[in-house]
Amino acid sequence: ANGWKSIHGVSSVIAGIPSFKVAFTSSPYPKQKIESLVSTLKSDGYDTSFFHGAPNGSMGFLGFGNILGYDHYYGKNEFNNDAEFDGVWGIWDEPFFQYFNKTISKKKQPFMATMFSVSSHAPYQIPEKYEGKFPKGKVNINQCIGYTDFALQRFFAEAKKQPWYNNTIFVMVADHGNTIAYDEYRKEFNKHTVPILFFTPNKKYVGVNNDWAQQIDIYPTLLDMIGYQKPFRSWGRSLISDKQVPPFVIKHSGNVYQYMSGNYICTFDGKKAVGFYDKNDKAMERNLINRRNPEMDSLELRCKAFIQDYMERVIDKRLTTVK
């Protein structure tokens, strides 16, 4: 994940804009023209929608969605049935996912829709009628994940009946990390690790890729998958065909930038590298900076270049196609 809050996930996944020490969406700079999945797909005639079962405006999604140019926003107001409200976050996932399916099924193709679920959050509750149905596991979020998985199963059971289903690419990704169940994810470099899943009913893309990937790669990957031919701005890379940019991950944690590619993790304080770690040293316990080599020098330069380009484009309001 390229951030640690829900709104960071939205900017990273939909617009390919990561968040560092200061989140992009809470900085002075998000109110500008931003090239994103929304704008690129709209240029190809797609209808675009954002779904979030919380009260409209919650978590900044409606405001940022308006900046990105979504055609439609569907929230708790549009769902219009408070009997399905969980009392804390929004509409329970199961009924809202069914509303999602019914709403997009009325749209003319092609369309792009973003669904942000709400049930896998503290206080980690599920509908009373499902108490005891899902394993509670070893951490408090397990039962909620079981419920959301069940909601997804029900969504796909209905979506399969729709004419758009076989011509759709589904992407499932977490916005950020949550309760940690396994010690591996307590390690410094793994703290923001999330799954990214692409699913095509026609089974064109099948398998597992263990290369480094990040939320900002989703945007260019989807455009690659649909054969988008126009230029577009992206800091990520296509996960299916980009051979020019080596797999990499960049994030901000522990008051430093962390840039991973090739054999090393580079930590960068904004001016210079302050650490290098073997790619397998995810706990970042053995700093190798006194054993620098050309690959480490190159990694520091790539990290510095990324941050410089990011800051200049955000501040100078150049978040559109490179010219």
VEXMI-813998 format. One record per residue: residue in three letters; x, y, z of N, C-alpha, C in turn. Coordinates in steps of 0.05 Angstrom, whole numbers, padded with zeros to 5 digits, always signed. Layout:
<nodes>
alaXYZXYZXYZ
...
</nodes>
This chain:
<nodes>
ala+00017-00024+00000+00000+00000+00000+00018+00025+00000
asn+00009+00046-00014+00025+00070-00016+00016+00091+00004
gly+00004+00082+00026-00005+00100+00047-00015+00084+00070
trp-00027+00098+00090-00035+00084+00114-00064+00091+00123
lys-00078+00106+00106-00106+00113+00112-00123+00107+00087
ser-00149+00106+00091-00167+00098+00070-00166+00118+00046
ile-00165+00144+00052-00164+00163+00030-00138+00161+00014
his-00117+00153+00028-00091+00148+00014-00094+00126-00007
gly-00109+00105+00001-00114+00083-00017-00129+00091-00042
val-00148+00109-00039-00164+00119-00062-00146+00134-00081
ser-00130+00153-00071-00113+00168-00089-00092+00151-00102
ser-00082+00131-00088-00061+00113-00099-00073+00095-00121
val-00095+00082-00115-00107+00063-00133-00120+00076-00157
ile-00136+00097-00153-00151+00109-00175-00135+00129-00190
ala-00118+00145-00177-00103+00166-00190-00073+00160-00192
gly-00064+00139-00180-00035+00132-00181-00018+00152-00166
ile-00030+00165-00145-00015+00185-00129-00011+00174-00101
pro+00014+00167-00094+00019+00157-00067+00019+00180-00046
ser+00018+00172-00021+00020+00192+00001+00045+00186+00017
phe+00059+00207+00024+00084+00203+00040+00081+00215+00068
lys+00099+00231+00077+00098+00242+00104+00073+00259+00107
val+00067+00275+00087+00042+00291+00086+00025+00278+00064
ala+00000+00270+00071-00017+00257+00052-00025+00277+00030
phe-00025+00267+00005-00032+00284-00017-00060+00297-00013
thr-00079+00281-00005-00107+00291-00003-00111+00311+00020
ser-00094+00312+00039-00097+00332+00061-00076+00354+00059
ser-00062+00355+00036-00042+00376+00031-00057+00399+00018
pro-00044+00422+00012-00057+00444-00002-00061+00439-00032
tyr-00054+00415-00043-00051+00412-00072-00071+00394-00086
pro-00090+00380-00073-00107+00362-00088-00127+00375-00107
lys-00134+00401-00102-00153+00414-00119-00140+00424-00145
gln-00136+00406-00162-00124+00412-00188-00133+00391-00208
lys-00127+00395-00233-00134+00375-00254-00116+00351-00250
ile-00128+00327-00247-00113+00303-00242-00120+00281-00262
glu-00100+00272-00276-00105+00249-00294-00107+00224-00277
ser-00126+00207-00283-00131+00183-00267-00146+00162-00283
leu-00153+00140-00270-00170+00120-00283-00196+00133-00292
val-00206+00152-00275-00232+00165-00282-00229+00181-00308
ser-00210+00198-00309-00208+00216-00333-00200+00200-00358
thr-00182+00181-00356-00174+00166-00379-00196+00149-00390
leu-00211+00136-00372-00233+00119-00382-00257+00136-00392
lys-00262+00159-00379-00283+00176-00389-00276+00186-00417
ser-00250+00190-00423-00242+00199-00450-00248+00177-00471
asp-00252+00152-00462-00259+00130-00480-00288+00123-00478
gly-00304+00141-00466-00333+00137-00466-00344+00121-00442
tyr-00328+00116-00422-00338+00101-00399-00355+00118-00380
asp-00376+00106-00369-00391+00118-00347-00376+00111-00321
thr-00372+00131-00303-00356+00126-00279-00372+00131-00254
ser-00369+00113-00234-00385+00115-00209-00367+00107-00185
phe-00373+00120-00163-00360+00113-00137-00382+00105-00117
phe-00378+00082-00104-00398+00072-00085-00384+00070-00057
his-00397+00081-00037-00388+00080-00010-00412+00081+00008
gly-00417+00060+00024-00441+00058+00039-00443+00076+00064
ala-00423+00092+00069-00423+00110+00092-00439+00135+00086
pro-00445+00151+00106-00459+00177+00101-00444+00193+00080
asn-00458+00204+00061-00445+00219+00039-00426+00240+00050
gly-00402+00241+00038-00381+00260+00048-00362+00248+00067
ser-00369+00225+00078-00351+00212+00098-00324+00206+00087
met-00303+00211+00103-00276+00203+00096-00264+00218+00072
gly-00278+00239+00063-00268+00255+00041-00271+00243+00014
phe-00285+00221+00012-00287+00207-00014-00304+00223-00034
leu-00326+00235-00025-00343+00250-00044-00328+00274-00055
gly-00314+00289-00037-00299+00312-00047-00277+00305-00066
phe-00261+00284-00060-00239+00276-00077-00251+00264-00103
gly-00273+00250-00100-00286+00239-00124-00295+00260-00143
asn-00304+00283-00132-00312+00305-00149-00288+00317-00164
ile-00265+00319-00150-00241+00329-00162-00232+00311-00185
leu-00234+00285-00181-00227+00266-00202-00246+00265-00225
gly-00271+00274-00220-00291+00276-00241-00309+00252-00245
tyr-00314+00236-00223-00333+00215-00225-00360+00226-00234
asp-00374+00211-00252-00400+00219-00261-00421+00216-00239
his-00418+00196-00222-00439+00190-00202-00426+00182-00176
tyr-00439+00189-00154-00431+00180-00127-00455+00168-00114
tyr-00452+00143-00103-00473+00129-00090-00465+00123-00062
gly-00479+00135-00042-00472+00131-00014-00497+00122+00002
lys-00495+00126+00027-00517+00118+00045-00543+00133+00037
asn-00541+00158+00028-00564+00173+00021-00579+00159-00002
glu-00564+00152-00023-00576+00139-00047-00587+00111-00041
phe-00573+00097-00023-00583+00070-00015-00611+00073-00001
asn-00613+00093+00016-00640+00101+00026-00655+00079+00042
asn-00640+00065+00059-00653+00045+00076-00636+00042+00101
asp-00643+00058+00121-00627+00058+00146-00630+00033+00162
ala-00649+00015+00155-00651-00010+00169-00626-00027+00165
glu-00611-00021+00144-00586-00036+00138-00561-00021+00148
phe-00565+00000+00163-00542+00016+00173-00530+00001+00197
asp-00503-00001+00197-00490-00016+00219-00488+00000+00245
gly-00496+00025+00245-00496+00042+00269-00470+00056+00274
val-00449+00050+00257-00423+00062+00261-00412+00074+00235
trp-00407+00056+00215-00394+00064+00191-00412+00070+00168
gly-00431+00052+00163-00448+00055+00140-00466+00030+00136
ile-00474+00026+00111-00491+00003+00104-00474-00022+00105
trp-00486-00043+00117-00471-00069+00117-00463-00077+00089
asp-00440-00091+00087-00429-00098+00061-00448-00115+00044
glu-00461-00135+00056-00478-00153+00040-00500-00138+00025
pro-00517-00123+00038-00538-00108+00023-00526-00087+00005
phe-00504-00074+00013-00494-00053-00005-00481-00064-00030
phe-00469-00088-00027-00457-00101-00051-00479-00108-00071
gln-00503-00117-00060-00525-00123-00078-00536-00098-00091
tyr-00537-00076-00077-00545-00051-00088-00525-00042-00110
phe-00500-00047-00105-00478-00041-00124-00484-00056-00150
asn-00489-00082-00148-00494-00098-00172-00519-00088-00187
lys-00540-00083-00173-00565-00074-00186-00561-00047-00200
thr-00546-00030-00187-00542-00003-00199-00525-00003-00224
ile-00502-00017-00223-00485-00018-00247-00498-00034-00269
ser-00515-00053-00262-00528-00069-00283-00548-00054-00299
lys-00556-00030-00290-00574-00013-00305-00559+00006-00324
lys-00532+00006-00321-00517+00025-00337-00510+00014-00365
lys-00506+00032-00383-00498+00025-00410-00468+00019-00410
gln-00459-00002-00423-00430-00007-00425-00417+00012-00445
pro-00391+00019-00441-00374+00010-00419-00377+00027-00394
phe-00371+00016-00371-00371+00031-00346-00348+00023-00328
met-00341+00040-00311-00321+00035-00290-00334+00042-00263
ala-00332+00025-00244-00344+00030-00218-00324+00023-00196
thr-00323+00041-00176-00306+00037-00153-00324+00031-00129
met-00318+00009-00115-00334+00002-00091-00315+00002-00067
phe-00322+00018-00046-00306+00019-00022-00323+00006+00001
ser-00315-00017+00010-00330-00031+00031-00326-00018+00058
val-00345-00024+00077-00343-00011+00104-00342-00030+00127
ser-00350-00056+00123-00355-00073+00147-00330-00083+00161
ser-00307-00082+00147-00282-00093+00160-00267-00071+00175
his-00281-00057+00193-00269-00035+00209-00277-00040+00238
ala-00261-00028+00256-00269-00027+00284-00297-00014+00286
pro-00314-00023+00303-00311-00042+00325-00314-00071+00317
tyr-00309-00078+00292-00308-00105+00282-00334-00121+00288
gln-00356-00110+00279-00382-00122+00284-00392-00134+00257
ile-00411-00153+00260-00425-00164+00237-00455-00163+00243
pro-00472-00166+00223-00501-00166+00228-00508-00188+00248
glu-00526-00182+00266-00534-00200+00287-00542-00228+00276
lys-00556-00227+00253-00566-00253+00242-00544-00272+00234
tyr-00519-00261+00232-00497-00278+00223-00477-00285+00246
glu-00484-00278+00271-00467-00284+00293-00463-00315+00295
gly-00437-00322+00296-00430-00350+00298-00425-00364+00271
lys-00431-00350+00249-00428-00362+00222-00399-00361+00213
phe-00384-00341+00220-00357-00338+00210-00336-00342+00232
pro-00314-00355+00225-00293-00360+00245-00282-00334+00257
lys-00278-00333+00283-00268-00309+00296-00237-00309+00295
gly-00225-00332+00290-00196-00332+00285-00180-00322+00309
lys-00156-00312+00302-00138-00304+00324-00137-00274+00328
val-00149-00258+00310-00150-00229+00314-00178-00218+00310
asn-00184-00194+00320-00211-00184+00321-00224-00179+00293
ile-00208-00176+00272-00219-00170+00246-00228-00195+00230
asn-00219-00218+00240-00224-00243+00224-00254-00247+00217
gln-00271-00244+00237-00300-00249+00233-00311-00230+00212
cys-00302-00204+00213-00312-00185+00194-00302-00191+00165
ile-00278-00201+00163-00267-00209+00137-00283-00232+00126
gly-00291-00251+00144-00308-00273+00136-00335-00263+00125
tyr-00346-00243+00139-00371-00232+00130-00368-00218+00103
thr-00347-00202+00099-00343-00188+00074-00338-00208+00051
asp-00324-00229+00057-00319-00250+00037-00346-00263+00029
phe-00363-00267+00048-00390-00278+00043-00406-00258+00025
ala-00403-00232+00032-00417-00211+00016-00406-00211-00013
leu-00381-00215-00016-00369-00217-00043-00379-00241-00058
gln-00381-00264-00044-00392-00288-00057-00420-00283-00067
arg-00436-00270-00051-00464-00264-00059-00464-00244-00082
phe-00446-00225-00081-00445-00206-00104-00438-00220-00130
phe-00417-00237-00129-00409-00251-00154-00430-00270-00164
ala-00445-00282-00145-00467-00301-00153-00488-00286-00170
glu-00493-00261-00163-00513-00245-00178-00500-00232-00202
ala-00475-00223-00200-00462-00210-00222-00458-00229-00246
lys-00454-00254-00240-00451-00274-00262-00475-00275-00281
lys-00497-00266-00271-00522-00268-00287-00525-00244-00305
gln-00507-00224-00303-00510-00199-00317-00494-00200-00344
pro-00504-00186-00364-00491-00186-00391-00464-00174-00391
trp-00457-00157-00372-00431-00144-00371-00409-00161-00358
tyr-00417-00182-00344-00399-00196-00327-00374-00207-00342
asn-00378-00221-00364-00355-00234-00378-00337-00214-00391
asn-00345-00189-00393-00329-00169-00406-00318-00149-00386
thr-00314-00158-00361-00306-00141-00339-00280-00150-00326
ile-00264-00131-00319-00240-00136-00303-00246-00127-00274
phe-00243-00146-00255-00247-00139-00227-00220-00137-00213
val-00218-00116-00196-00193-00113-00181-00201-00112-00151
met-00188-00128-00135-00193-00127-00106-00167-00121-00092
val-00168-00100-00076-00144-00091-00062-00152-00078-00036
ala-00136-00081-00015-00140-00067+00010-00130-00038+00008
asp-00144-00020+00022-00135+00007+00022-00110+00011+00039
his-00107-00004+00060-00083-00003+00078-00083-00027+00096
gly-00063-00030+00111-00061-00053+00130-00081-00049+00153
asn-00084-00070+00169-00102-00069+00192-00090-00085+00215
thr-00107-00099+00230-00098-00115+00252-00078-00137+00241
ile-00056-00140+00255-00035-00159+00246-00039-00186+00259
ala-00041-00207+00243-00045-00234+00254-00019-00250+00253
tyr+00000-00243+00235+00024-00258+00232+00049-00241+00236
asp+00068-00251+00250+00092-00236+00258+00107-00225+00233
glu+00105-00239+00211+00118-00230+00186+00111-00201+00179
tyr+00086-00194+00185+00076-00168+00178+00080-00146+00199
arg+00094-00154+00221+00103-00135+00240+00130-00123+00233
lys+00144-00136+00214+00170-00127+00205+00167-00100+00191
glu+00186-00083+00195+00184-00055+00186+00176-00052+00157
phe+00189-00067+00139+00182-00063+00110+00156-00076+00102
asn+00145-00094+00119+00120-00107+00112+00096-00095+00125
lys+00099-00073+00139+00077-00062+00155+00053-00053+00138
his+00058-00045+00113+00036-00036+00096+00030-00055+00074
thr+00037-00080+00078+00033-00100+00057+00003-00107+00054
val-00007-00106+00029-00035-00113+00024-00036-00131+00000
pro-00058-00147-00004-00061-00163-00028-00072-00147-00051
ile-00064-00153-00075-00075-00142-00100-00084-00165-00117
leu-00109-00166-00125-00119-00188-00141-00133-00177-00166
phe-00125-00186-00189-00139-00180-00214-00154-00206-00222
phe-00179-00203-00230-00195-00226-00238-00210-00220-00264
thr-00207-00237-00284-00222-00235-00309-00237-00261-00313
pro-00264-00260-00315-00280-00284-00318-00271-00301-00343
asn-00260-00287-00363-00252-00303-00387-00225-00316-00383
lys-00214-00313-00359-00189-00327-00351-00165-00320-00369
lys-00165-00296-00380-00143-00287-00396-00118-00283-00379
tyr-00122-00275-00354-00099-00271-00336-00102-00290-00312
val-00084-00309-00311-00085-00330-00290-00057-00334-00279
gly-00055-00335-00252-00029-00342-00240-00022-00323-00218
val+00002-00327-00207+00012-00311-00185+00038-00298-00193
asn+00041-00272-00187+00065-00258-00193+00076-00248-00166
asn+00100-00256-00159+00112-00249-00134+00131-00225-00135
asp+00132-00212-00159+00149-00188-00161+00137-00166-00143
trp+00153-00146-00137+00143-00124-00122+00122-00109-00138
ala+00100-00102-00125+00078-00087-00137+00067-00069-00116
gln+00052-00049-00125+00041-00029-00106+00015-00018-00117
gln+00000-00004-00100-00026+00006-00109-00024+00024-00133
ile-00003+00040-00136-00001+00058-00159+00003+00043-00185
asp+00009+00017-00184+00012+00001-00209-00016-00007-00220
ile-00037-00006-00204-00063-00015-00213-00073+00001-00237
tyr-00071+00027-00235-00080+00046-00256-00068+00040-00283
pro-00041+00039-00286-00029+00033-00312-00034+00004-00321
thr-00036-00015-00302-00042-00043-00309-00069-00046-00322
leu-00089-00033-00310-00116-00034-00322-00117-00022-00350
leu-00104+00001-00353-00104+00013-00380-00090-00005-00400
asp-00069-00018-00391-00055-00038-00408-00074-00061-00416
met-00089-00071-00396-00107-00093-00401-00128-00087-00421
ile-00138-00063-00421-00160-00056-00440-00150-00045-00466
gly-00123-00043-00470-00112-00034-00495-00113-00004-00499
tyr-00112+00011-00477-00114+00041-00479-00089+00051-00493
gln-00092+00067-00514-00070+00075-00531-00060+00103-00527
lys-00074+00120-00512-00066+00148-00510-00045+00151-00488
pro-00030+00173-00490-00010+00179-00469-00025+00185-00442
phe-00012+00178-00420-00024+00185-00394-00001+00186-00373
arg-00006+00202-00352+00014+00205-00331+00011+00183-00310
ser+00033+00171-00303+00033+00151-00282+00060+00148-00270
trp+00061+00144-00244+00087+00137-00231+00089+00107-00227
gly+00067+00093-00232+00068+00064-00230+00076+00051-00256
arg+00074+00025-00257+00082+00009-00280+00061-00012-00286
ser+00058-00019-00311+00040-00041-00317+00051-00067-00307
leu+00036-00082-00292+00046-00107-00281+00045-00130-00301
ile+00034-00125-00324+00033-00147-00344+00052-00144-00367
ser+00062-00120-00372+00078-00117-00396+00102-00098-00394
asp+00104-00083-00372+00125-00062-00370+00151-00075-00364
lys+00169-00077-00384+00195-00089-00380+00217-00067-00376
gln+00209-00042-00381+00229-00021-00380+00234-00012-00351
val+00213-00012-00335+00216-00003-00307+00217-00028-00289
pro+00239-00032-00275+00241-00056-00258+00220-00055-00236
pro+00210-00078-00227+00190-00078-00205+00202-00062-00181
phe+00185-00045-00168+00194-00029-00145+00171-00022-00128
val+00177-00014-00104+00157-00004-00085+00168+00020-00071
ile+00152+00041-00067+00160+00064-00052+00138+00070-00031
lys+00147+00076-00007+00128+00084+00014+00143+00101+00035
his+00128+00112+00054+00139+00128+00075+00132+00115+00102
ser+00152+00110+00118+00148+00097+00144+00171+00103+00162
gly+00167+00106+00188+00188+00110+00206+00203+00136+00200
asn+00189+00156+00189+00200+00182+00183+00220+00182+00160
val+00221+00161+00144+00239+00160+00121+00223+00148+00097
tyr+00233+00154+00073+00223+00141+00050+00236+00113+00048
gln+00221+00094+00040+00231+00067+00036+00227+00059+00007
tyr+00248+00053-00007+00247+00047-00036+00259+00019-00040
met+00244+00000-00050+00253-00027-00054+00253-00034-00083
ser+00275-00044-00093+00277-00055-00120+00302-00072-00122
gly+00301-00092-00139+00325-00109-00142+00332-00124-00116
asn+00357-00120-00107+00366-00136-00084+00365-00121-00058
tyr+00356-00095-00058+00359-00079-00034+00334-00062-00028
ile+00332-00055-00003+00314-00035+00007+00331-00010+00014
cys+00324+00013+00003+00338+00038+00009+00320+00055+00027
thr+00332+00066+00048+00318+00085+00065+00330+00113+00059
phe+00313+00132+00056+00322+00158+00046+00308+00180+00063
asp+00324+00199+00074+00313+00218+00093+00303+00244+00079
gly+00303+00244+00053+00295+00268+00038+00318+00282+00026
lys+00342+00276+00035+00367+00288+00024+00387+00267+00016
lys+00388+00246+00031+00409+00226+00025+00399+00199+00036
ala+00412+00177+00025+00406+00151+00035+00418+00148+00063
val+00402+00136+00081+00412+00132+00109+00413+00102+00115
gly+00405+00086+00096+00407+00057+00101+00402+00041+00076
phe+00415+00018+00075+00409-00002+00054+00407-00029+00068
tyr+00387-00045+00059+00382-00070+00072+00377-00091+00050
asp+00386-00116+00056+00381-00138+00037+00351-00141+00033
lys+00343-00148+00009+00314-00151+00003+00300-00170+00021
asn+00314-00190+00032+00302-00209+00049+00301-00201+00079
asp+00315-00179+00085+00316-00169+00112+00292-00149+00116
lys+00268-00161+00116+00244-00143+00118+00242-00130+00145
ala+00255-00141+00166+00254-00127+00192+00274-00104+00192
met+00290-00102+00171+00310-00080+00168+00327-00078+00193
glu+00340-00100+00199+00357-00101+00223+00387-00097+00218
arg+00395-00102+00193+00424-00101+00186+00429-00080+00165
asn+00437-00057+00173+00442-00035+00155+00469-00040+00140
leu+00467-00041+00114+00491-00047+00097+00503-00022+00085
ile+00497+00002+00095+00506+00027+00082+00536+00029+00081
asn+00550+00017+00099+00580+00018+00098+00591-00002+00078
arg+00574-00017+00064+00583-00035+00043+00570-00028+00016
arg+00569-00002+00011+00556+00007-00013+00568-00004-00039
asn+00551-00008-00058+00559-00018-00084+00544-00003-00106
pro+00550-00007-00131+00537+00008-00153+00506+00005-00153
glu+00497-00019-00147+00467-00023-00146+00454-00005-00125
met+00467-00003-00102+00456+00014-00081+00457+00043-00090
asp+00478+00052-00103+00480+00080-00113+00457+00085-00132
ser+00452+00066-00150+00431+00070-00170+00403+00071-00156
leu+00400+00055-00135+00374+00055-00121+00369+00081-00107
glu+00390+00093-00095+00387+00119-00082+00379+00140-00103
leu+00392+00139-00126+00386+00159-00147+00357+00156-00157
arg+00348+00131-00160+00320+00127-00169+00300+00137-00148
cys+00306+00132-00123+00289+00141-00102+00287+00172-00101
lys+00311+00184-00103+00312+00214-00103+00297+00225-00127
ala+00301+00213-00151+00288+00223-00175+00257+00220-00173
phe+00248+00198-00162+00219+00194-00158+00207+00216-00141
ile+00220+00221-00118+00209+00240-00099+00210+00268-00111
gln+00232+00275-00125+00234+00301-00137+00212+00306-00158
asp+00208+00286-00175+00188+00289-00196+00160+00290-00183
tyr+00155+00274-00163+00129+00274-00149+00124+00302-00137
met+00143+00313-00122+00139+00338-00108+00135+00361-00129
glu+00151+00361-00150+00149+00382-00169+00122+00381-00184
arg+00113+00358-00191+00088+00355-00206+00064+00363-00188
val+00065+00354-00163+00043+00360-00145+00041+00390-00140
ile+00064+00403-00134+00065+00431-00127+00060+00449-00151
asp+00071+00441-00174+00068+00457-00199+00042+00451-00214
lys+00026+00434-00203+00000+00426-00215+00004+00415-00243
arg+00020+00394-00245+00025+00381-00270+00019+00351-00268
leu-00006+00346-00257-00014+00318-00253-00030+00307-00277
thr-00023+00316-00300-00035+00306-00325-00014+00295-00343
thr-00021+00289-00367-00003+00275-00386+00024+00290-00388
val+00045+00275-00387+00072+00286-00390+00075+00299-00417
lys+00086+00324-00417+00091+00339-00442+00120+00347-00443
</nodes>
